[in-house]
Amino acid sequence: MHFVAETGTDIPPEVPRHDALVYREAQTCGAEILTSDAELWLACKKIRSPAVLPLELIRRYNGVALANTIFGVIPTRDSGSIFVRAYPGPWASLRTPQRFTLVHFPAGVIWLYYETAERKWIAELTGYKRLQVATEITDGMLQTVGLSWKFGEQITLRVADAEHPHVVEMRAPLPNDVEGRVQIGGHPSGQHYWNGPIYVCVNDDRPIGKDAWREFKQDRELTPNPFDNDRLWMFMAHVLR
């Protein structure tokens, strides 16, 4: 059942009611909607109405930037998350013990990688036993991996193709600040490179919730949005300049 916005514009039922005015204005002006609202973006995609996420817009004008830029804000010792989408290379079929890095933080405070002999995604955080999620991967198969932590609650490693995450209690903050030179797809040793395309890497100073994770799995373009409006425009201006 359709409903009507206050100007009389017919609003498709897929569009969330709280976004009716945004949709109406876009239709009136013949404009594309720029939104960080996953629900609105998915609705527009379903009804084939133009809508774009911030990272889609950046990719449209400078796709290379997202392959070597961490989008978002710096996590803290107490709270944060890392969200990565990437494609493994031909190495995915190896069965020898090798590690292929998605993200490495300074001083080794966080290291997120895939181990080919164990066939597991592994997250190493200083002061904690490693987290691991078993999953098979193949060359060119999109991988979506999320690591979240919050002091006093939990550390969680999630993989889109695995049913169950690995969760441990976070009894103390990370021992070092999560800042400095973060490496995407590489390791300070000069080894353990990812050797495959990194589609996007998003950091946040908040963990990824269960419901949000479920939503992000619906489409490759959906990611956490750690920016408020001011942060978002500053980042886009920096990347697109």
C-alpha positions in Angstrom: 0.0 0.0 0.0 1.5 3.4 -1.0 1.3 6.4 1.2 1.4 10.1 0.2 3.8 12.8 1.5 2.4 16.1 2.6 2.8 17.7 -0.9 0.8 14.9 -2.5 3.8 12.9 -3.8 3.1 9.2 -4.0 5.6 7.3 -1.8 6.3 3.6 -2.6 5.8 1.3 0.4 9.4 0.2 0.4 10.5 3.7 1.4 10.7 4.1 5.3 8.1 6.6 6.5 10.7 8.7 8.3 12.4 9.2 4.9 9.3 10.2 3.0 10.3 13.9 2.8 13.8 13.0 1.6 12.4 10.8 -1.1 9.8 13.4 -2.1 12.4 16.2 -2.5 14.6 13.9 -4.6 11.7 13.0 -6.9 10.7 16.7 -7.2 14.2 17.8 -8.1 15.1 14.8 -10.2 18.1 14.3 -7.8 20.1 11.3 -6.5 19.9 10.7 -2.8 23.1 10.8 -0.8 22.5 8.8 2.4 24.2 6.8 5.1 20.9 5.2 6.0 21.1 1.6 4.9 17.4 1.0 5.1 16.7 4.0 2.8 19.5 2.9 0.4 18.2 -0.6 0.2 14.6 0.6 -0.4 15.8 2.9 -3.2 17.8 0.1 -4.8 14.7 -2.2 -4.7 12.5 0.4 -6.5 15.3 1.5 -8.8 15.3 5.1 -7.5 18.8 6.8 -7.6 20.5 6.7 -4.2 24.2 6.5 -3.3 26.2 5.8 -0.1 29.2 8.1 0.8 31.7 5.4 0.0 30.0 4.7 -3.4 30.3 8.3 -4.2 34.0 8.3 -3.3 34.5 5.2 -5.3 32.8 6.7 -8.3 35.3 9.6 -8.5 38.4 8.0 -6.9 38.1 4.2 -6.5 41.9 3.8 -6.0 41.7 5.9 -2.8 39.5 3.3 -1.0 42.0 0.5 -1.7 44.7 2.2 0.4 42.7 4.5 2.7 41.1 3.6 6.0 37.7 5.3 6.1 36.4 6.4 9.5 37.8 7.5 12.8 40.6 6.1 15.0 39.4 3.4 17.5 40.3 3.7 21.1 41.9 1.3 23.6 38.4 0.9 25.2 36.2 0.7 22.2 36.3 0.4 18.4 35.8 -1.8 15.4 37.4 -2.7 12.1 35.3 -3.7 9.1 36.9 -5.0 5.9 35.7 -6.3 2.6 38.4 -7.9 0.4 39.1 -10.5 -2.3 41.8 -13.1 -1.7 44.2 -14.0 -4.5 45.3 -17.4 -5.9 47.0 -18.1 -2.6 43.6 -18.9 -1.1 44.0 -22.6 -2.1 47.3 -23.0 -0.3 47.4 -25.5 2.6 50.8 -24.6 3.9 51.0 -22.4 7.1 51.0 -18.9 5.8 49.4 -15.7 7.0 47.7 -13.1 4.8 47.1 -9.7 6.5 44.1 -7.5 6.1 45.0 -4.9 8.8 47.9 -4.4 11.1 48.0 -1.7 13.8 51.2 -0.2 15.2 53.2 -2.2 17.9 51.1 -5.2 16.9 48.2 -4.1 19.2 45.8 -5.6 16.6 46.6 -8.0 13.7 43.8 -9.3 11.5 44.8 -12.0 9.0 43.8 -15.3 7.3 45.9 -18.5 8.1 45.9 -20.9 5.1 46.9 -24.2 6.9 44.3 -23.8 9.7 41.7 -22.3 7.2 40.8 -19.7 9.8 40.4 -15.9 10.1 42.5 -14.8 13.1 42.5 -11.7 15.2 45.4 -11.1 17.6 45.0 -8.4 20.2 47.8 -7.7 22.6 47.0 -9.1 26.1 44.4 -11.5 24.8 44.2 -15.0 23.5 43.8 -14.9 19.7 40.2 -15.0 18.3 39.6 -17.3 15.4 36.8 -18.2 13.0 37.1 -21.2 10.7 35.9 -20.7 7.1 36.9 -21.9 3.6 37.9 -19.2 1.1 38.6 -19.3 -2.6 40.4 -17.1 -5.1 38.3 -14.0 -5.8 35.6 -14.8 -3.3 34.5 -11.7 -1.4 35.4 -11.8 2.3 33.6 -9.6 4.9 35.3 -9.5 8.3 34.5 -7.5 11.3 36.4 -7.1 14.6 34.8 -5.2 17.5 35.7 -4.5 21.1 34.3 -2.7 24.1 36.0 -2.6 27.5 33.8 -4.2 30.2 31.8 -6.1 27.5 33.2 -8.2 24.7 35.7 -8.6 21.8 34.0 -10.1 18.8 35.4 -11.5 15.5 32.7 -12.0 12.8 33.0 -13.4 9.3 30.1 -13.1 6.9 30.4 -16.7 5.6 30.6 -18.2 9.2 27.5 -18.8 11.2 29.0 -18.2 14.6 31.4 -15.4 15.7 34.2 -15.8 18.3 33.5 -13.8 21.4 35.6 -13.3 24.5 35.2 -11.1 27.5 37.1 -7.8 27.4 38.5 -7.5 30.9 40.9 -4.6 30.3 41.5 -1.9 27.7 44.1 -2.6 25.0 47.6 -1.9 26.4 48.5 0.7 23.7 46.7 3.4 21.9 45.3 2.3 18.5 47.0 5.0 16.5 50.0 5.6 14.3 50.7 4.0 11.0 48.1 1.4 10.3 48.9 -1.0 7.4 46.1 -2.2 5.1 47.0 -5.5 3.4 50.5 -5.5 4.8 52.8 -6.2 7.8 55.8 -4.3 9.2 58.0 -7.4 8.7 57.6 -7.1 4.9 55.9 -10.4 4.8 52.3 -11.7 5.2 50.9 -9.4 2.5 47.2 -9.8 1.5 48.0 -10.0 -2.2 44.5 -9.4 -3.4 42.1 -6.4 -3.9 41.0 -4.6 -0.7 37.5 -3.3 -1.5 37.0 -1.2 1.6 38.3 -0.8 5.2 36.3 1.1 7.8 37.4 1.9 11.3 35.2 3.3 14.1 35.5 4.2 17.8 32.3 2.2 18.4 31.7 -1.6 18.1 29.6 -3.1 15.4 26.3 -4.4 16.8 24.6 -7.7 16.0 21.7 -6.1 14.1 24.0 -3.7 12.1 26.3 -6.7 11.1 23.2 -8.6 9.8 22.3 -5.5 7.8 25.8 -5.0 6.3 25.8 -8.6 5.0 22.9 -7.8 2.6 25.0 -5.9 0.1 28.6 -5.3 -0.8 28.3 -1.5 -0.7 26.9 -1.4 2.9 29.4 -0.5 5.6 29.4 1.0 9.1 29.2 4.8 9.1 31.4 6.2 11.8 31.1 9.8 10.6 28.7 12.5 11.6 27.9 15.0 8.9 30.9 17.2 9.6 33.4 14.4 9.7 31.9 12.9 6.5 32.2 16.0 4.4 35.8 16.7 5.6 36.8 13.1 4.7 35.2 13.3 1.3 36.8 16.6 0.5 40.2 15.1 1.5 39.8 12.0 -0.6 38.2 13.6 -3.7 40.5 16.7 -3.9 
